[in-house]
Amino acid sequence: MKSLLPAAALAAMLPFAATAVAQDLGKLADAVDTDKAAESVDTDKLSEAVSADGVDMEKAAASVDKEKAMDSVDVDKAKEALMGQ
């Protein structure tokens, strides 16, 4: 579950990066403070999104506090990763 929290936070940010393709996914992942990202996820809501049938992505995305998730990202590092610098 703990590894799913940063992934959910990162997934919530995908609309912001939809127009660009990350040149270096490692750099993009390094741009995320995983502790802060984990704090941005309501684990109760995220648990409701997961069932035997799979993951309801709408509910998973709704479990993320977008403001906190954005605060967990180093924008300069993310730009470097997205722009290939």
N, CA, C and O atoms as a printed pandas DataFrame, in Angstrom:
     atom_number atom_name residue_name chain_id  residue_number  x_coord  y_coord  z_coord
0              1         N          MET        A               1    0.830   -1.190    0.000
1              2        CA          MET        A               1    0.000    0.000    0.000
2              3         C          MET        A               1    0.872    1.251    0.000
3              4         O          MET        A               1    0.548    2.229   -0.674
4              5         N          LYS        A               2    1.995    1.229    0.763
5              6        CA          LYS        A               2    2.835    2.413    0.859
6              7         C          LYS        A               2    3.406    2.807   -0.502
7              8         O          LYS        A               2    3.517    3.997   -0.795
8              9         N          SER        A               3    3.769    1.843   -1.335
9             10        CA          SER        A               3    4.304    2.172   -2.658
10            11         C          SER        A               3    3.215    2.671   -3.591
11            12         O          SER        A               3    3.513    3.336   -4.583
12            13         N          LEU        A               4    1.969    2.368   -3.296
13            14        CA          LEU        A               4    0.863    2.830   -4.116
14            15         C          LEU        A               4    0.568    4.307   -3.874
15            16         O          LEU        A               4    0.040    4.984   -4.756
16            17         N          LEU        A               5    0.902    4.811   -2.695
17            18        CA          LEU        A               5    0.602    6.202   -2.364
18            19         C          LEU        A               5    1.335    7.187   -3.268
19            20         O          LEU        A               5    0.686    8.049   -3.861
20            21         N          PRO        A               6    2.669    7.098   -3.401
21            22        CA          PRO        A               6    3.339    8.025   -4.324
22            23         C          PRO        A               6    2.882    7.834   -5.767
23            24         O          PRO        A               6    2.804    8.797   -6.530
24            25         N          ALA        A               7    2.583    6.611   -6.135
25            26        CA          ALA        A               7    2.112    6.354   -7.498
26            27         C          ALA        A               7    0.773    7.040   -7.732
27            28         O          ALA        A               7    0.539    7.595   -8.806
28            29         N          ALA        A               8   -0.099    7.006   -6.743
29            30        CA          ALA        A               8   -1.394    7.668   -6.878
30            31         C          ALA        A               8   -1.214    9.174   -6.975
31            32         O          ALA        A               8   -1.902    9.836   -7.752
32            33         N          ALA        A               9   -0.289    9.717   -6.187
33            34        CA          ALA        A               9   -0.021   11.156   -6.251
34            35         C          ALA        A               9    0.546   11.537   -7.611
35            36         O          ALA        A               9    0.163   12.552   -8.193
36            37         N          LEU        A              10    1.458   10.719   -8.108
37            38        CA          LEU        A              10    2.041   10.983   -9.417
38            39         C          LEU        A              10    0.974   10.867  -10.505
39            40         O          LEU        A              10    0.966   11.654  -11.452
40            41         N          ALA        A              11    0.085    9.899  -10.376
41            42        CA          ALA        A              11   -0.993    9.724  -11.355
42            43         C          ALA        A              11   -1.904   10.942  -11.377
43            44         O          ALA        A              11   -2.427   11.315  -12.427
44            45         N          ALA        A              12   -2.091   11.554  -10.228
45            46        CA          ALA        A              12   -2.933   12.741  -10.163
46            47         C          ALA        A              12   -2.307   13.907  -10.907
47            48         O          ALA        A              12   -3.006   14.819  -11.350
48            49         N          MET        A              13   -0.989   13.875  -11.042
49            50        CA          MET        A              13   -0.295   14.960  -11.729
50            51         C          MET        A              13   -0.200   14.739  -13.237
51            52         O          MET        A              13    0.197   15.652  -13.960
52            53         N          LEU        A              14   -0.546   13.578  -13.719
53            54        CA          LEU        A              14   -0.410   13.272  -15.139
54            55         C          LEU        A              14   -1.109   14.273  -16.059
55            56         O          LEU        A              14   -0.578   14.578  -17.127
56            57         N          PRO        A              15   -2.274   14.792  -15.687
57            58        CA          PRO        A              15   -2.877   15.782  -16.590
58            59         C          PRO        A              15   -1.980   16.991  -16.844
59            60         O          PRO        A              15   -2.047   17.601  -17.911
60            61         N          PHE        A              16   -1.141   17.339  -15.866
61            62        CA          PHE        A              16   -0.253   18.482  -16.032
62            63         C          PHE        A              16    0.882   18.168  -17.001
63            64         O          PHE        A              16    1.457   19.081  -17.593
64            65         N          ALA        A              17    1.202   16.920  -17.165
65            66        CA          ALA        A              17    2.305   16.512  -18.034
66            67         C          ALA        A              17    1.809   15.851  -19.312
67            68         O          ALA        A              17    2.599   15.267  -20.055
68            69         N          ALA        A              18    0.517   15.938  -19.572
69            70        CA          ALA        A              18   -0.053   15.209  -20.700
70            71         C          ALA        A              18    0.494   15.677  -22.039
71            72         O          ALA        A              18    0.513   14.904  -22.997
72            73         N          THR        A              19    0.936   16.917  -22.125
73            74        CA          THR        A              19    1.406   17.424  -23.411
74            75         C          THR        A              19    2.883   17.151  -23.645
75            76         O          THR        A              19    3.393   17.417  -24.733
76            77         N          ALA        A              20    3.562   16.636  -22.664
77            78        CA          ALA        A              20    4.997   16.369  -22.800
78            79         C          ALA        A              20    5.287   14.915  -22.470
79            80         O          ALA        A              20    4.557   14.276  -21.712
80            81         N          VAL        A              21    6.340   14.416  -23.038
81            82        CA          VAL        A              21    6.774   13.051  -22.746
82            83         C          VAL        A              21    8.074   13.141  -21.973
83            84         O          VAL        A              21    9.007   13.828  -22.388
84            85         N          ALA        A              22    8.132   12.460  -20.870
85            86        CA          ALA        A              22    9.347   12.509  -20.051
86            87         C          ALA        A              22   10.500   11.864  -20.802
87            88         O          ALA        A              22   10.395   10.733  -21.277
88            89         N          GLN        A              23   11.583   12.588  -20.901
89            90        CA          GLN        A              23   12.770   12.067  -21.558
90            91         C          GLN        A              23   13.518   11.136  -20.613
91            92         O          GLN        A              23   14.207   10.218  -21.058
92            93         N          ASP        A              24   13.387   11.367  -19.332
93            94        CA          ASP        A              24   14.097   10.552  -18.352
94            95         C          ASP        A              24   13.146   10.270  -17.196
95            96         O          ASP        A              24   12.974   11.110  -16.313
96            97         N          LEU        A              25   12.534    9.101  -17.200
97            98        CA          LEU        A              25   11.554    8.759  -16.166
98            99         C          LEU        A              25   12.181    8.701  -14.782
99           100         O          LEU        A              25   11.516    8.998  -13.790
100          101         N          GLY        A              26   13.458    8.321  -14.702
101          102        CA          GLY        A              26   14.155    8.309  -13.421
102          103         C          GLY        A              26   14.224    9.702  -12.823
103          104         O          GLY        A              26   13.988    9.888  -11.630
104          105         N          LYS        A              27   14.550   10.685  -13.664
105          106        CA          LYS        A              27   14.597   12.076  -13.197
106          107         C          LYS        A              27   13.210   12.548  -12.769
107          108         O          LYS        A              27   13.067   13.263  -11.778
108          109         N          LEU        A              28   12.197   12.144  -13.520
109          110        CA          LEU        A              28   10.837   12.544  -13.179
110          111         C          LEU        A              28   10.437   11.959  -11.826
111          112         O          LEU        A              28    9.826   12.642  -11.005
112          113         N          ALA        A              29   10.781   10.708  -11.602
113          114        CA          ALA        A              29   10.478   10.080  -10.312
114          115         C          ALA        A              29   11.266   10.748   -9.189
115          116         O          ALA        A              29   10.754   10.900   -8.080
116          117         N          ASP        A              30   12.514   11.151   -9.468
117          118        CA          ASP        A              30   13.332   11.831   -8.462
118          119         C          ASP        A              30   12.784   13.205   -8.101
119          120         O          ASP        A              30   13.103   13.740   -7.040
120          121         N          ALA        A              31   11.971   13.774   -8.968
121          122        CA          ALA        A              31   11.394   15.092   -8.709
122          123         C          ALA        A              31   10.297   15.042   -7.647
123          124         O          ALA        A              31    9.851   16.081   -7.159
124          125         N          VAL        A              32    9.865   13.833   -7.294
125          126        CA          VAL        A              32    8.769   13.668   -6.330
126          127         C          VAL        A              32    9.326   13.305   -4.954
127          128         O          VAL        A              32   10.063   12.330   -4.811
128          129         N          ASP        A              33    8.968   14.096   -3.950
129          130        CA          ASP        A              33    9.294   13.782   -2.558
130          131         C          ASP        A              33    8.254   12.748   -2.112
131          132         O          ASP        A              33    7.100   13.089   -1.854
132          133         N          THR        A              34    8.669   11.501   -2.026
133          134        CA          THR        A              34    7.707   10.415   -1.778
134          135         C          THR        A              34    7.019   10.529   -0.424
135          136         O          THR        A              34    5.870   10.110   -0.281
136          137         N          ASP        A              35    7.707   11.092    0.578
137          138        CA          ASP        A              35    7.057   11.262    1.878
138          139         C          ASP        A              35    5.911   12.262    1.783
139          140         O          ASP        A              35    4.821   12.022    2.303
140          141         N          LYS        A              36    6.169   13.389    1.113
141          142        CA          LYS        A              36    5.105   14.387    0.941
142          143         C          LYS        A              36    3.997   13.844    0.053
143          144         O          LYS        A              36    2.816   14.092    0.297
144          145         N          ALA        A              37    4.382   13.105   -0.975
145          146        CA          ALA        A              37    3.375   12.529   -1.868
146          147         C          ALA        A              37    2.473   11.570   -1.109
147          148         O          ALA        A              37    1.258   11.564   -1.304
148          149         N          ALA        A              38    3.065   10.767   -0.249
149          150        CA          ALA        A              38    2.281    9.820    0.543
150          151         C          ALA        A              38    1.309   10.549    1.461
151          152         O          ALA        A              38    0.195   10.079    1.689
152          153         N          GLU        A              39    1.732   11.705    1.991
153          154        CA          GLU        A              39    0.851   12.490    2.860
154          155         C          GLU        A              39   -0.323   13.085    2.096
155          156         O          GLU        A              39   -1.332   13.452    2.700
156          157         N          SER        A              40   -0.203   13.187    0.774
157          158        CA          SER        A              40   -1.267   13.790   -0.023
158          159         C          SER        A              40   -2.406   12.816   -0.329
159          160         O          SER        A              40   -3.424   13.203   -0.903
160          161         N          VAL        A              41   -2.230   11.556    0.055
161          162        CA          VAL        A              41   -3.225   10.533   -0.273
162          163         C          VAL        A              41   -4.049   10.166    0.954
163          164         O          VAL        A              41   -3.503    9.861    2.015
164          165         N          ASP        A              42   -5.364   10.200    0.798
165          166        CA          ASP        A              42   -6.293    9.746    1.836
166          167         C          ASP        A              42   -6.378    8.226    1.710
167          168         O          ASP        A              42   -7.043    7.707    0.813
168          169         N          THR        A              43   -5.704    7.521    2.608
169          170        CA          THR        A              43   -5.602    6.063    2.492
170          171         C          THR        A              43   -6.961    5.367    2.609
171          172         O          THR        A              43   -7.161    4.308    2.014
172          173         N          ASP        A              44   -7.883    5.940    3.360
173          174        CA          ASP        A              44   -9.216    5.334    3.451
174          175         C          ASP        A              44   -9.924    5.378    2.096
175          176         O          ASP        A              44  -10.503    4.386    1.653
176          177         N          LYS        A              45   -9.869    6.546    1.446
177          178        CA          LYS        A              45  -10.485    6.667    0.124
178          179         C          LYS        A              45   -9.772    5.779   -0.898
179          180         O          LYS        A              45  -10.406    5.178   -1.765
180          181         N          LEU        A              46   -8.442    5.708   -0.781
181          182        CA          LEU        A              46   -7.689    4.875   -1.717
182          183         C          LEU        A              46   -8.060    3.404   -1.524
183          184         O          LEU        A              46   -8.178    2.659   -2.497
184          185         N          SER        A              47   -8.241    2.992   -0.285
185          186        CA          SER        A              47   -8.638    1.604   -0.025
186          187         C          SER        A              47   -9.980    1.282   -0.660
187          188         O          SER        A              47  -10.198    0.172   -1.146
188          189         N          GLU        A              48  -10.888    2.274   -0.653
189          190        CA          GLU        A              48  -12.201    2.073   -1.278
190          191         C          GLU        A              48  -12.080    1.920   -2.796
191          192         O          GLU        A              48  -12.941    1.313   -3.433
192          193         N          ALA        A              49  -11.011    2.472   -3.372
193          194        CA          ALA        A              49  -10.824    2.403   -4.819
194          195         C          ALA        A              49  -10.329    1.036   -5.276
195          196         O          ALA        A              49  -10.431    0.692   -6.453
196          197         N          VAL        A              50   -9.790    0.258   -4.337
197          198        CA          VAL        A              50   -9.215   -1.046   -4.673
198          199         C          VAL        A              50  -10.190   -2.155   -4.286
199          200         O          VAL        A              50  -10.678   -2.203   -3.157
200          201         N          SER        A              51  -10.464   -3.042   -5.238
201          202        CA          SER        A              51  -11.353   -4.172   -4.973
202          203         C          SER        A              51  -10.798   -5.403   -5.684
203          204         O          SER        A              51   -9.762   -5.339   -6.347
204          205         N          ALA        A              52  -11.485   -6.500   -5.538
205          206        CA          ALA        A              52  -11.072   -7.734   -6.214
206          207         C          ALA        A              52  -11.143   -7.582   -7.728
207          208         O          ALA        A              52  -10.448   -8.289   -8.457
208          209         N          ASP        A              53  -11.974   -6.671   -8.200
209          210        CA          ASP        A              53  -12.123   -6.433   -9.635
210          211         C          ASP        A              53  -11.011   -5.551  -10.201
211          212         O          ASP        A              53  -10.860   -5.446  -11.418
212          213         N          GLY        A              54  -10.236   -4.918   -9.323
213          214        CA          GLY        A              54   -9.159   -4.030   -9.782
214          215         C          GLY        A              54   -9.200   -2.700   -9.061
215          216         O          GLY        A              54   -9.688   -2.595   -7.936
216          217         N          VAL        A              55   -8.675   -1.685   -9.736
217          218        CA          VAL        A              55   -8.611   -0.345   -9.151
218          219         C          VAL        A              55   -9.522    0.588   -9.938
219          220         O          VAL        A              55   -9.435    0.680  -11.163
220          221         N          ASP        A              56  -10.396    1.277   -9.212
221          222        CA          ASP        A              56  -11.244    2.303   -9.820
222          223         C          ASP        A              56  -10.385    3.571   -9.877
223          224         O          ASP        A              56  -10.185    4.235   -8.860
224          225         N          MET        A              57   -9.881    3.902  -11.067
225          226        CA          MET        A              57   -8.938    5.001  -11.207
226          227         C          MET        A              57   -9.540    6.350  -10.833
227          228         O          MET        A              57   -8.825    7.219  -10.335
228          229         N          GLU        A              58  -10.838    6.546  -11.059
229          230        CA          GLU        A              58  -11.478    7.799  -10.670
230          231         C          GLU        A              58  -11.447    7.963   -9.161
231          232         O          GLU        A              58  -11.126    9.036   -8.652
232          233         N          LYS        A              59  -11.786    6.884   -8.440
233          234        CA          LYS        A              59  -11.759    6.939   -6.980
234          235         C          LYS        A              59  -10.329    7.098   -6.471
235          236         O          LYS        A              59  -10.087    7.816   -5.501
236          237         N          ALA        A              60   -9.378    6.423   -7.129
237          238        CA          ALA        A              60   -7.976    6.533   -6.724
238          239         C          ALA        A              60   -7.491    7.970   -6.898
239          240         O          ALA        A              60   -6.830    8.515   -6.014
240          241         N          ALA        A              61   -7.817    8.579   -8.028
241          242        CA          ALA        A              61   -7.420    9.969   -8.266
242          243         C          ALA        A              61   -8.102   10.909   -7.275
243          244         O          ALA        A              61   -7.503   11.889   -6.835
244          245         N          ALA        A              62   -9.353   10.611   -6.925
245          246        CA          ALA        A              62  -10.086   11.445   -5.974
246          247         C          ALA        A              62   -9.521   11.334   -4.564
247          248         O          ALA        A              62   -9.784   12.195   -3.724
248          249         N          SER        A              63   -8.754   10.291   -4.297
249          250        CA          SER        A              63   -8.174   10.122   -2.963
250          251         C          SER        A              63   -6.948   11.004   -2.745
251          252         O          SER        A              63   -6.412   11.070   -1.639
252          253         N          VAL        A              64   -6.507   11.682   -3.804
253          254        CA          VAL        A              64   -5.304   12.509   -3.725
254          255         C          VAL        A              64   -5.677   13.975   -3.549
255          256         O          VAL        A              64   -6.484   14.516   -4.305
256          257         N          ASP        A              65   -5.083   14.612   -2.544
257          258        CA          ASP        A              65   -5.216   16.055   -2.361
258          259         C          ASP        A              65   -4.279   16.701   -3.380
259          260         O          ASP        A              65   -3.060   16.665   -3.213
260          261         N          LYS        A              66   -4.841   17.287   -4.431
261          262        CA          LYS        A              66   -4.040   17.795   -5.542
262          263         C          LYS        A              66   -3.043   18.856   -5.111
263          264         O          LYS        A              66   -1.920   18.884   -5.613
264          265         N          GLU        A              67   -3.434   19.735   -4.184
265          266        CA          GLU        A              67   -2.524   20.790   -3.712
266          267         C          GLU        A              67   -1.310   20.189   -3.013
267          268         O          GLU        A              67   -0.174   20.589   -3.267
268          269         N          LYS        A              68   -1.561   19.228   -2.134
269          270        CA          LYS        A              68   -0.452   18.581   -1.435
270          271         C          LYS        A              68    0.415   17.795   -2.411
271          272         O          LYS        A              68    1.638   17.775   -2.279
272          273         N          ALA        A              69   -0.211   17.153   -3.385
273          274        CA          ALA        A              69    0.548   16.393   -4.378
274          275         C          ALA        A              69    1.452   17.315   -5.178
275          276         O          ALA        A              69    2.602   16.975   -5.457
276          277         N          MET        A              70    0.939   18.472   -5.545
277          278        CA          MET        A              70    1.755   19.420   -6.298
278          279         C          MET        A              70    2.915   19.927   -5.456
279          280         O          MET        A              70    4.006   20.166   -5.975
280          281         N          ASP        A              71    2.682   20.091   -4.155
281          282        CA          ASP        A              71    3.751   20.530   -3.264
282          283         C          ASP        A              71    4.839   19.482   -3.106
283          284         O          ASP        A              71    5.949   19.801   -2.681
284          285         N          SER        A              72    4.536   18.246   -3.439
285          286        CA          SER        A              72    5.520   17.174   -3.290
286          287         C          SER        A              72    6.467   17.070   -4.482
287          288         O          SER        A              72    7.386   16.251   -4.482
288          289         N          VAL        A              73    6.241   17.899   -5.494
289          290        CA          VAL        A              73    7.052   17.834   -6.710
290          291         C          VAL        A              73    7.986   19.033   -6.809
291          292         O          VAL        A              73    7.563   20.178   -6.647
292          293         N          ASP        A              74    9.257   18.760   -7.077
293          294        CA          ASP        A              74   10.237   19.798   -7.378
294          295         C          ASP        A              74   10.033   20.159   -8.844
295          296         O          ASP        A              74   10.425   19.413   -9.741
296          297         N          VAL        A              75    9.418   21.303   -9.071
297          298        CA          VAL        A              75    9.019   21.686  -10.427
298          299         C          VAL        A              75   10.223   21.806  -11.357
299          300         O          VAL        A              75   10.142   21.411  -12.521
300          301         N          ASP        A              76   11.328   22.339  -10.866
301          302        CA          ASP        A              76   12.507   22.485  -11.715
302          303         C          ASP        A              76   13.030   21.123  -12.178
303          304         O          ASP        A              76   13.371   20.946  -13.348
304          305         N          LYS        A              77   13.090   20.167  -11.255
305          306        CA          LYS        A              77   13.536   18.815  -11.634
306          307         C          LYS        A              77   12.561   18.164  -12.604
307          308         O          LYS        A              77   12.974   17.478  -13.539
308          309         N          ALA        A              78   11.274   18.377  -12.381
309          310        CA          ALA        A              78   10.265   17.804  -13.278
310          311         C          ALA        A              78   10.390   18.408  -14.670
311          312         O          ALA        A              78   10.283   17.694  -15.666
312          313         N          LYS        A              79   10.616   19.715  -14.747
313          314        CA          LYS        A              79   10.794   20.364  -16.047
314          315         C          LYS        A              79   12.002   19.787  -16.770
315          316         O          LYS        A              79   11.949   19.515  -17.969
316          317         N          GLU        A              80   13.091   19.604  -16.031
317          318        CA          GLU        A              80   14.294   19.023  -16.640
318          319         C          GLU        A              80   13.998   17.647  -17.217
319          320         O          GLU        A              80   14.433   17.320  -18.321
320          321         N          ALA        A              81   13.258   16.848  -16.464
321          322        CA          ALA        A              81   12.935   15.496  -16.923
322          323         C          ALA        A              81   12.019   15.537  -18.145
323          324         O          ALA        A              81   12.194   14.764  -19.087
324          325         N          LEU        A              82   11.051   16.435  -18.120
325          326        CA          LEU        A              82   10.087   16.506  -19.214
326          327         C          LEU        A              82   10.673   17.125  -20.475
327          328         O          LEU        A              82   10.273   16.781  -21.586
328          329         N          MET        A              83   11.619   18.039  -20.300
329          330        CA          MET        A              83   12.204   18.725  -21.447
330          331         C          MET        A              83   13.502   18.085  -21.922
331          332         O          MET        A              83   14.063   18.491  -22.939
332          333         N          GLY        A              84   13.976   17.087  -21.186
333          334        CA          GLY        A              84   15.181   16.387  -21.589
334          335         C          GLY        A              84   16.455   17.179  -21.392
335          336         O          GLY        A              84   17.416   17.012  -22.142
336          337         N          GLN        A              85   16.468   18.044  -20.383
337          338        CA          GLN        A              85   17.651   18.871  -20.118
338          339         C          GLN        A              85   18.603   18.188  -19.195
339          340         O          GLN        A              85   19.651   18.744  -18.867
